[in-house]
């Protein structure tokens, strides 16, 4: 644990939105501040102290921001939806025991897409009845674990149903099922994170829906309690979510007409956040209101009793609460072309720039408000020309030893990290009221050898 300086002034260079239902619209965590020397503080902890004490790269998670986003969803659902509702954390964004425990304590559920995420959820204290298991190619072992624990399984395809039917004789209770289908709605987002259009690996096609529902009506081992559809990720538009409500209400009417006791309508997630000052996503409150009103209206138009409304936020719950710290190392000036600042991390701790061409905002941790007098490109240390974290970043003069703070890194950074070039994964700390708790140990180089096996015939004779 580490206690740092008390902040004396809030940092406000990034057009902060103080609406408690809008934490996804802030570029920095809610507790971001400056200490008496103008240095960056998050959660009451001086970031350069964290870098010194825990090493870099370092993932920093602000507990107040994470709780704030959870509460924003919970309170908006209670305000705008006339029936029961539950926000379910899409843990693929950042899966850990600590985040699971925090989300569970705020009354949210959780979705998992693997045995690893499912075990993390269960051991982190998430009640099984608030967990759903997704995935387009679930293993028999994953399905068995979910069914035995009483987790709701999201059936994505016929193979899921075949494997579950084979497991059924060994189960003590019916399998709680949710059926996923593709709604045929496209959004203006990166093609890799559009999942609602028809050309998708996820879910049953709409023209298969009736046949699947009829088949499930003959399966005594299955209890279909929900329908699920998801239209994409990092979405700023609201109209696609309105369109989704009508599609899902039609599916709900069909399912109930065939005798299924469907009580849950899961509209997925996808709400975007601000990574740069030019990003302008709706607030959590605006998104929830749009979805809630559209679902309620669509059901009322069809004479349907309101289902429980489920949504699955991931990025918008955890991204803005995260900051990644790096130490600046080498510098390369190419006159008239570019200046490279290299840091001690890169694509192994944040693959999003090289994968999605994602953009971020960053400052020097100890000089966040100093005048930016140069433009640099922040490069990672990996043996890859495309390992660039930030292009054309305006900074004050920076050199070896400076700590760079990159904002909005709480989602898909740790969870997508790798050991490329055999680089160990970073540590992570959760900060709150001046205290930093280690929630993920830093890997060591020798850890990377743990699962290697060297055949006897290849061993050197010493």
C-alpha positions as CSV (number, residue, x, y, z in Angstrom):
1,X,0.0,0.0,0.0
2,X,1.1,3.6,-0.6
3,X,-0.2,6.8,0.6
4,X,0.5,10.0,-1.4
5,X,0.0,13.7,-1.3
6,X,-3.4,15.3,-0.9
7,X,-4.5,17.0,-4.1
8,X,-5.1,20.8,-3.9
9,X,-6.7,21.5,-7.2
10,X,-8.7,19.6,-9.8
11,X,-7.0,19.1,-13.1
12,X,-9.3,20.5,-15.8
13,X,-7.5,20.7,-19.2
14,X,-9.8,18.2,-20.9
15,X,-13.4,19.7,-20.9
16,X,-14.4,17.5,-17.9
17,X,-18.1,16.6,-17.6
18,X,-19.1,16.6,-13.9
19,X,-22.5,14.9,-14.5
20,X,-22.4,11.7,-12.3
21,X,-24.1,9.9,-15.2
22,X,-21.4,10.9,-17.7
23,X,-18.1,9.4,-16.4
24,X,-17.6,7.8,-19.9
25,X,-17.4,11.4,-21.3
26,X,-14.3,12.3,-19.3
27,X,-10.8,11.8,-20.7
28,X,-9.4,11.4,-17.2
29,X,-10.6,9.5,-14.0
30,X,-13.0,11.4,-11.8
31,X,-10.5,11.9,-9.1
32,X,-7.8,13.4,-11.3
33,X,-6.1,16.3,-9.6
34,X,-2.9,18.2,-9.2
35,X,-0.8,18.3,-6.0
36,X,0.8,21.5,-4.6
37,X,3.7,21.1,-7.1
38,X,1.4,20.7,-10.2
39,X,2.0,17.0,-10.5
40,X,-0.7,14.5,-11.5
41,X,-2.7,12.7,-8.8
42,X,-5.4,10.0,-9.3
43,X,-7.3,8.5,-6.4
44,X,-5.2,10.6,-4.0
45,X,-2.0,9.0,-5.3
46,X,0.8,10.8,-7.0
47,X,1.3,9.0,-10.3
48,X,5.1,9.4,-10.4
49,X,5.3,7.8,-7.0
50,X,3.3,4.9,-8.2
51,X,5.7,4.5,-11.2
52,X,8.7,4.6,-8.8
53,X,7.2,2.1,-6.3
54,X,5.5,-0.4,-8.6
55,X,7.6,0.0,-11.8
56,X,6.5,0.7,-15.3
57,X,4.5,0.0,-17.4
58,X,1.8,0.2,-14.7
59,X,-1.9,0.0,-15.0
60,X,-3.6,2.3,-12.6
61,X,-7.4,1.9,-11.9
62,X,-9.4,4.6,-10.1
63,X,-11.9,2.9,-7.8
64,X,-14.1,6.0,-7.6
65,X,-14.5,6.2,-11.3
66,X,-15.3,2.5,-11.6
67,X,-17.9,2.7,-8.9
68,X,-19.3,5.9,-10.5
69,X,-19.9,4.2,-13.8
70,X,-21.5,1.2,-12.2
71,X,-23.9,3.6,-10.3
72,X,-24.6,5.6,-13.4
73,X,-25.9,2.5,-15.1
74,X,-27.8,1.3,-12.1
75,X,-29.4,4.6,-11.3
76,X,-30.3,5.4,-15.0
77,X,-32.0,2.0,-15.5
78,X,-34.0,2.6,-12.3
79,X,-35.0,6.1,-13.5
80,X,-35.9,5.4,-17.1
81,X,-37.1,1.8,-17.3
82,X,-40.5,1.1,-15.9
83,X,-39.8,-2.6,-15.3
84,X,-37.0,-4.5,-13.6
85,X,-33.5,-4.0,-15.1
86,X,-29.9,-5.2,-14.6
87,X,-26.6,-4.0,-16.0
88,X,-24.2,-6.9,-16.7
89,X,-20.4,-6.1,-16.9
90,X,-18.8,-7.4,-20.1
91,X,-15.7,-8.6,-18.3
92,X,-13.8,-9.2,-21.5
93,X,-13.0,-5.5,-21.2
94,X,-10.9,-6.1,-18.1
95,X,-11.2,-9.3,-16.1
96,X,-9.7,-9.7,-12.6
97,X,-10.7,-10.7,-9.1
98,X,-10.6,-7.1,-7.9
99,X,-12.8,-5.7,-10.6
100,X,-15.3,-8.6,-10.3
101,X,-15.6,-8.0,-6.5
102,X,-16.0,-4.2,-7.1
103,X,-18.7,-4.7,-9.7
104,X,-20.5,-7.4,-7.7
105,X,-20.6,-5.1,-4.7
106,X,-22.3,-2.4,-6.8
107,X,-25.1,-4.9,-7.6
108,X,-24.3,-5.5,-11.2
109,X,-24.0,-8.8,-13.0
110,X,-21.2,-10.1,-15.3
111,X,-20.8,-11.8,-18.6
112,X,-17.9,-14.2,-19.3
113,X,-16.8,-15.7,-22.6
114,X,-14.4,-18.4,-21.3
115,X,-13.7,-20.8,-18.4
116,X,-11.0,-18.3,-17.3
117,X,-13.4,-15.4,-17.1
118,X,-16.1,-17.5,-15.6
119,X,-13.8,-18.8,-12.8
120,X,-12.6,-15.3,-12.2
121,X,-16.2,-14.1,-11.8
122,X,-17.1,-16.9,-9.4
123,X,-14.0,-16.6,-7.3
124,X,-14.3,-12.8,-7.3
125,X,-17.7,-13.1,-5.6
126,X,-20.2,-12.6,-8.4
127,X,-23.3,-14.7,-7.7
128,X,-23.9,-17.3,-10.4
129,X,-27.4,-16.1,-11.0
130,X,-26.0,-12.8,-12.1
131,X,-23.6,-14.3,-14.6
132,X,-24.1,-15.2,-18.3
133,X,-21.7,-17.2,-20.5
134,X,-21.2,-16.0,-24.0
135,X,-19.1,-17.4,-26.9
136,X,-19.4,-18.5,-30.5
137,X,-17.3,-21.7,-29.9
138,X,-17.8,-22.8,-26.3
139,X,-16.1,-26.0,-25.2
140,X,-17.9,-28.9,-23.6
141,X,-15.9,-28.1,-20.4
142,X,-17.0,-24.5,-20.4
143,X,-20.6,-25.4,-20.9
144,X,-20.5,-28.0,-18.2
145,X,-19.0,-25.5,-15.7
146,X,-21.6,-22.9,-16.4
147,X,-24.5,-25.4,-16.3
148,X,-23.3,-27.0,-13.0
149,X,-22.9,-23.6,-11.4
150,X,-26.3,-22.3,-12.4
151,X,-24.9,-19.7,-14.8
152,X,-27.1,-18.6,-17.7
153,X,-25.7,-19.9,-21.0
154,X,-26.1,-17.7,-24.0
155,X,-26.8,-20.2,-26.9
156,X,-25.0,-18.9,-29.9
157,X,-25.4,-21.7,-32.4
158,X,-26.7,-25.3,-32.9
159,X,-23.4,-26.8,-31.6
160,X,-24.1,-25.1,-28.2
161,X,-27.5,-26.8,-28.1
162,X,-26.1,-30.2,-29.1
163,X,-23.3,-30.1,-26.5
164,X,-25.8,-29.0,-23.8
165,X,-28.2,-31.8,-24.7
166,X,-25.4,-34.3,-24.3
167,X,-24.6,-32.9,-20.9
168,X,-28.2,-32.7,-19.7
169,X,-28.4,-36.3,-18.2
170,X,-25.6,-35.5,-15.8
171,X,-27.1,-32.2,-14.6
172,X,-29.3,-31.7,-11.5
173,X,-31.4,-29.0,-13.0
174,X,-32.5,-27.5,-16.3
175,X,-30.0,-25.3,-18.1
176,X,-30.9,-21.6,-18.0
177,X,-30.7,-20.4,-21.6
178,X,-30.5,-17.1,-23.4
179,X,-30.7,-17.2,-27.2
180,X,-28.4,-14.9,-29.2
181,X,-29.4,-13.8,-32.7
182,X,-28.0,-11.3,-35.2
183,X,-30.4,-8.4,-35.6
184,X,-29.1,-7.1,-38.9
185,X,-28.2,-3.6,-37.7
186,X,-24.9,-2.0,-38.7
187,X,-23.1,0.8,-36.9
188,X,-20.4,3.2,-38.0
189,X,-17.6,1.7,-36.1
190,X,-14.4,-0.4,-36.9
191,X,-15.3,-3.4,-38.9
192,X,-13.7,-5.7,-36.4
193,X,-16.1,-4.6,-33.6
194,X,-19.4,-4.6,-35.5
195,X,-21.3,-7.6,-34.3
196,X,-24.9,-6.8,-35.1
197,X,-24.9,-7.0,-38.9
198,X,-25.8,-10.2,-40.7
199,X,-22.3,-11.1,-41.8
200,X,-21.1,-11.9,-38.2
201,X,-19.7,-15.0,-36.5
202,X,-22.0,-14.4,-33.6
203,X,-25.5,-15.6,-33.0
204,X,-28.3,-17.4,-35.0
205,X,-29.4,-15.8,-38.2
206,X,-32.8,-14.1,-37.9
207,X,-34.4,-16.6,-40.4
208,X,-33.3,-19.4,-38.1
209,X,-34.9,-18.0,-35.0
210,X,-38.3,-19.6,-35.3
211,X,-36.8,-23.1,-36.0
212,X,-34.5,-22.8,-33.0
213,X,-37.4,-21.7,-30.7
214,X,-39.5,-24.6,-32.0
215,X,-36.7,-27.0,-31.3
216,X,-36.1,-25.7,-27.8
217,X,-39.8,-26.2,-27.0
218,X,-39.1,-29.9,-27.3
219,X,-36.1,-29.9,-25.0
220,X,-37.0,-30.8,-21.4
221,X,-33.4,-30.0,-20.3
222,X,-33.6,-26.4,-21.4
223,X,-35.4,-23.4,-19.8
224,X,-35.2,-20.5,-22.3
225,X,-35.5,-17.3,-20.2
226,X,-33.9,-14.6,-22.4
227,X,-33.1,-13.3,-25.8
228,X,-29.9,-11.5,-26.6
229,X,-28.6,-9.3,-29.5
230,X,-25.6,-6.9,-29.7
231,X,-24.9,-4.4,-32.4
232,X,-21.2,-3.4,-31.9
233,X,-18.7,-1.5,-29.8
234,X,-17.5,2.1,-29.3
235,X,-20.8,3.3,-30.7
236,X,-21.7,7.0,-30.5
237,X,-25.0,6.8,-32.4
238,X,-28.3,6.3,-30.6
239,X,-30.6,5.4,-33.5
240,X,-29.3,1.9,-34.0
241,X,-30.3,1.1,-30.4
242,X,-33.8,2.4,-31.1
243,X,-33.9,0.1,-34.1
244,X,-32.7,-2.8,-32.1
245,X,-35.6,-2.5,-29.6
246,X,-38.2,-3.2,-32.3
247,X,-36.3,-6.2,-33.6
248,X,-36.0,-7.7,-30.2
249,X,-39.6,-7.0,-29.3
250,X,-40.7,-9.0,-32.4
251,X,-38.4,-11.9,-31.3
252,X,-39.8,-11.7,-27.8
253,X,-43.4,-11.9,-29.1
254,X,-42.4,-14.9,-31.2
255,X,-40.7,-16.7,-28.3
256,X,-43.7,-16.2,-26.0
257,X,-46.1,-17.3,-28.7
258,X,-44.3,-20.6,-28.8
259,X,-44.6,-21.2,-25.1
260,X,-41.2,-20.0,-23.9
261,X,-41.3,-18.1,-20.5
262,X,-38.9,-15.4,-21.8
263,X,-38.5,-12.8,-19.1
264,X,-35.1,-11.2,-20.0
265,X,-34.3,-9.0,-23.0
266,X,-30.6,-8.4,-23.3
267,X,-29.7,-5.5,-25.6
268,X,-25.9,-5.9,-25.3
269,X,-23.7,-2.9,-24.8
270,X,-21.5,-0.9,-27.1
271,X,-21.6,2.6,-25.7
272,X,-18.4,4.5,-26.6
273,X,-16.2,6.6,-24.5
274,X,-13.9,9.6,-25.0
275,X,-10.3,8.7,-25.9
276,X,-9.5,12.2,-27.4
277,X,-11.1,15.6,-27.1
278,X,-12.8,15.2,-30.5
279,X,-14.8,12.1,-29.3
280,X,-18.3,13.0,-28.4
281,X,-20.2,9.9,-27.1
282,X,-23.6,10.1,-25.4
283,X,-23.5,9.9,-21.7
284,X,-24.5,6.7,-19.8
285,X,-27.7,8.4,-18.8
286,X,-28.6,9.4,-22.4
287,X,-27.8,5.9,-23.7
288,X,-29.8,4.1,-21.0
289,X,-32.8,6.5,-21.5
290,X,-32.7,5.8,-25.3
291,X,-32.6,2.1,-24.8
292,X,-35.1,1.9,-22.0
293,X,-37.7,4.1,-23.7
294,X,-37.3,2.3,-27.0
295,X,-37.8,-1.2,-25.4
296,X,-40.7,-0.1,-23.3
297,X,-42.4,1.6,-26.3
298,X,-41.8,-1.4,-28.6
299,X,-43.2,-3.9,-26.1
300,X,-46.3,-1.7,-25.4
301,X,-47.0,-1.4,-29.2
302,X,-47.0,-5.2,-29.4
303,X,-49.1,-5.7,-26.3
304,X,-46.2,-7.4,-24.5
305,X,-45.7,-7.6,-20.8
306,X,-42.4,-5.7,-20.1
307,X,-39.4,-8.0,-19.8
308,X,-36.5,-7.5,-17.4
309,X,-34.1,-5.2,-19.4
310,X,-30.5,-6.3,-19.4
311,X,-27.6,-4.5,-20.9
312,X,-23.9,-5.4,-21.1
313,X,-21.6,-2.4,-20.8
314,X,-17.9,-3.1,-20.8
315,X,-15.7,-0.3,-22.1
316,X,-17.9,2.4,-20.7
317,X,-17.7,0.9,-17.3
318,X,-13.9,0.6,-16.9
319,X,-12.0,2.5,-19.7
320,X,-12.1,6.0,-18.2
321,X,-11.0,4.8,-14.8
322,X,-7.7,3.5,-16.2
323,X,-4.4,5.2,-16.7
324,X,-1.2,3.5,-17.9
325,X,2.2,4.8,-16.8
326,X,5.3,4.4,-18.9
327,X,8.9,5.6,-18.4
328,X,10.4,7.5,-21.3
329,X,13.7,6.0,-22.6
330,X,15.4,6.8,-25.9
331,X,14.8,9.7,-28.2
332,X,15.3,9.9,-32.0
333,X,15.1,13.2,-33.9
334,X,14.6,13.0,-37.6
335,X,14.9,16.6,-38.8
336,X,12.0,17.8,-40.8
337,X,10.2,14.5,-40.4
338,X,9.5,13.2,-36.9
339,X,10.7,12.9,-33.3
340,X,10.3,9.5,-31.6
341,X,10.1,9.1,-27.9
342,X,10.4,5.4,-26.9
343,X,8.8,4.1,-23.8
344,X,9.2,0.9,-21.8
345,X,6.0,-0.7,-23.0
346,X,3.9,-0.7,-26.2
347,X,1.9,-3.2,-28.1
348,X,2.2,-6.0,-25.6
349,X,0.4,-3.9,-22.9
350,X,-1.8,-2.0,-25.4
351,X,-2.4,-3.7,-28.7
352,X,-5.3,-1.4,-29.6
353,X,-3.3,1.2,-31.7
354,X,-1.7,-1.4,-33.9
355,X,-5.0,-3.4,-34.1
356,X,-7.7,-0.8,-34.4
357,X,-5.6,2.4,-35.1
358,X,-7.0,3.6,-31.8
359,X,-6.0,7.1,-30.5
360,X,-5.3,8.2,-26.9
361,X,-4.6,11.3,-24.9
362,X,-1.4,11.5,-22.8
363,X,0.5,14.0,-20.6
364,X,3.8,14.0,-18.6
365,X,2.8,12.9,-15.1
366,X,4.8,15.5,-13.3
367,X,4.3,18.3,-15.8
368,X,0.7,17.8,-17.1
369,X,-0.1,21.5,-17.6
370,X,3.3,22.6,-18.9
371,X,3.3,24.3,-22.3
372,X,3.6,21.8,-25.1
373,X,6.4,23.0,-27.3
374,X,7.1,20.0,-29.4
375,X,5.3,17.3,-31.3
376,X,6.4,13.7,-30.8
377,X,5.5,10.1,-31.7
378,X,5.4,7.8,-28.8
379,X,6.9,4.4,-29.8
380,X,6.9,1.1,-28.0
381,X,10.0,-1.0,-27.3
382,X,8.9,-4.0,-29.4
383,X,10.6,-5.2,-32.6
384,X,7.8,-4.0,-34.8
385,X,7.7,-0.8,-36.9
386,X,4.0,-0.5,-36.2
387,X,4.5,-0.5,-32.5
388,X,3.4,3.1,-32.0
389,X,1.2,4.2,-29.1
390,X,0.5,7.8,-30.0
391,X,1.3,9.8,-33.1
392,X,1.9,13.5,-33.2
393,X,1.4,14.1,-29.5
394,X,2.0,17.6,-28.3
395,X,4.2,17.6,-25.2
396,X,6.6,19.8,-23.3
397,X,10.3,18.8,-23.7
398,X,10.6,15.2,-22.5
399,X,13.5,12.9,-22.0
400,X,14.7,9.8,-20.4
401,X,13.2,9.1,-17.0
402,X,10.1,11.1,-17.5
403,X,6.8,9.3,-16.7
404,X,4.1,9.4,-19.4
405,X,0.5,9.0,-18.3
406,X,-1.9,7.6,-21.0
407,X,-5.6,8.1,-20.2
408,X,-8.7,5.9,-20.8
409,X,-6.8,2.6,-20.8
410,X,-9.0,0.7,-18.4
411,X,-10.6,-1.4,-21.1
412,X,-9.0,-3.9,-23.5
413,X,-5.4,-3.0,-22.5
414,X,-4.8,-5.5,-19.7
415,X,-7.2,-8.0,-21.1
416,X,-5.6,-8.0,-24.6
417,X,-2.0,-7.8,-23.4
418,X,0.5,-10.4,-24.5
419,X,4.1,-11.5,-24.0
420,X,5.2,-10.5,-27.5
421,X,9.1,-10.4,-27.6
422,X,8.8,-12.3,-24.3
423,X,8.0,-9.1,-22.4
424,X,6.3,-9.7,-19.0
425,X,2.8,-8.2,-18.5
426,X,2.6,-5.1,-16.3
427,X,1.3,-4.9,-12.7
428,X,-2.0,-3.2,-11.8
429,X,-3.0,-1.1,-8.8
430,X,-6.4,0.1,-7.6
431,X,-6.2,3.6,-6.1
432,X,-8.7,5.1,-3.6
433,X,-8.4,7.9,-1.0
434,X,-4.6,8.0,-1.2
435,X,-4.0,4.3,-1.0
436,X,-2.8,2.0,-3.8
437,X,-3.6,-1.7,-3.6
438,X,-1.8,-4.1,-5.8
439,X,-4.4,-6.1,-7.7
440,X,-2.2,-7.8,-10.3
441,X,1.4,-8.7,-9.8
442,X,4.0,-7.9,-12.4
443,X,5.2,-10.9,-14.4
444,X,8.9,-11.6,-14.2
445,X,11.0,-12.9,-17.2
446,X,11.4,-16.3,-15.5
447,X,7.5,-16.6,-15.3
448,X,7.5,-16.8,-19.1
449,X,9.5,-20.1,-18.9
450,X,7.0,-21.8,-16.5
451,X,5.1,-23.6,-19.2
452,X,7.9,-24.3,-21.6
453,X,9.1,-27.9,-22.0
454,X,12.5,-28.6,-23.3
455,X,12.8,-32.2,-24.7
456,X,15.7,-34.2,-23.4
457,X,17.1,-34.7,-26.9
458,X,17.4,-30.9,-27.4
459,X,19.3,-30.2,-24.1
460,X,22.8,-29.1,-24.5
461,X,25.5,-31.3,-23.1
462,X,27.3,-29.2,-20.5
